[in-house]
């Protein structure tokens, strides 16, 4: 056990002063230091620096570690141009990012205060790096394939990758399932995968309504995807529409990434099924897609969280940067209220969406915590300042163990 004594504690909106935290793997007690020392006099006390702030570790629920080699190889500004550039450069990108490359991306997340991440694994190449990560990892094995003739082979590969992830037994590693998207996965495959999700109680995620091309293809089998599917897959019509896709997910509480093109009816379904929307503002901007209508989500009581996506559509795996981008994009949102919502979106709300016992400095929660060096006593607008000023992350604790600092 250990007692940590910061100047301030943020959890999740309330700022506490003159309190200390007793923890081991979990947070045991939050109280004034003298009370903790009276009851646990033998426990080591760590006094943090002046103007130190203890807050929950950040949670990046959607990141593609396998594509971490990209910097200037992919085309930005238009979703289809980007997609074609991914296909053209796929072998170079995948071959150019070995375990060292992926581990560096994971370490960069740790440096920025990310204590948990959701890895969307397309090929299983990132399994070893994620197994060795300091962070908690929800490892989403991704299923993709819209051609019925390839269903058995694709599902066999998916099962092999899922089984490999299940063999990882370390603390804080959780095998899970990702369905790539409505346009890229045949219903036969979706049904088979979701039966496994149901039987084994696995977490589930999918990309959903990211682009105008997806919207048009799912609605009419027309638009920019028409040539793409005809040329590359000899496919002239979609394999399911958005309504059918969401119906597969009934009862699963999935995490749906992007959703910038989701219509009112789809949002009603998402609200009814208590799915979570993952907001990736920088990725959406770089690929020429819409900005997520967060007001519409709030109006329908849909939980939304914030993630970075991968370096294939971002320049940094940094949730402080991601929150700043979102704060500036949503110009009509009340600044302080929205800043607080963004902080919840990368802590407690993300933890709840992933089904993890973390995301808050609270008794009984996992001791996933970060210490920031503030430059002076915080004001009532602390949430805004945390996002804007990118304070130094001095210490990182994961499951009670110091990983940085």
Secondary structure, 3 states (H helix, E strand, C coil): CEEEECCEEECCCCEEECCEEEECCEEEEEECHHHHHHHCCCCEEEECCCCEEEEECEEEEEECHHHCCCCCCCCCCCHHHHHHHHHHHHHHHHHCCCHHHHHHHHHHHHHCCEEEEEEEECCCCCHHHHHCCCCEEEEEEEECECCHHHHHHHHHHHHHHHHHHHCCCCCCEEEEEEECCCCCECHHHHHHHHHHHHHHCCCEEEEECCCHHHHHHHHHCCCHHHHHHHHHHCCCCCCCCHHHHHHHCCCCCCEEEECCCCCHHHHHHHHHCCCEEEECHHHHHHCCCCCCCHHHHHHCCCEEEECCCCCCCCCCCCHHHHHHHHHHHCCCCCHHHHHHHHHHHCCHHHHHHHCCCCCCCCCCCECCEEEEECCCCCCCCHHHHHHHHCCEEEEEEECCEEEEC
